[in-house]
Amino acid sequence: MHMEEDYIIKMNESGCGIRYNNYKQSLMLKYTFDTAQDSFFKKLKVKVDAYFVEQKLHPAGNGKLYWKSALQVATSAVLYTVLVFFTPPA
């Protein structure tokens, strides 16, 4: 088991970091991004939150969403039952 000090993180010009394993010649990639200067996601979150407030929508969904989910689960259960238990012999 290796500690966090066993890895080197190198940042490229776009702010993307790659973590290299010190013990092996092959590299183990773990991408990290410098979000301090990037405000795209912050702006996107503000706009999406504003949309939900303006449209008076709940971010987690409403009854229509739950109805669609229940219908999909029920349909898949029925299809599974038909395919497994009511298949004609070959």
Secondary structure, DSSP 8 states (H G I E B T S, - for coil): ---GGGEEEEE-TTSEEEEEESS-SS----EEE--SS--HHHHHHHHHHHHHHHTT--TT--HHHHHHHHHHHHHHHHHHHHHHHS----
